Amino acid sequence: MRLTVITPTIGRPSLEVTLATIASQLRPGDEHIVIGDGVRLEAAEMGAMFGATYHDGPVARDYGNTQRDLAAQLATGEYIMYCDDDDTFMPDALAIVRDVLSSQPGIPHIF
């Protein structure tokens, strides 16, 4: 099972911690898409540091909704998850998600 994690960002200082909590839990074949609001280029460099693919989205000022929608169209994973640039994943978050998805495949889940 391939997961895609999407992180919309406005380049908050918390982005580095967010990316670190996600990168440590990804498995080969998973993808992490960081999508910016078009104004913070350091987010691209930081995303690359943690193995994420960066895309520049439009400046929409709609709390990341436009960026989430755009990134969802780019996602190639079987399941999509979101994590804002001021949030973090608990250490076993993706393991728990994988367990639930494995036991109940093919249906929508909200975590």
Helices and strands as residue ranges (DSSP letters): E 3-9, H 15-23, E 31-36, H 42-49, E 53-56, H 65-74, E 79-82, H 93-103
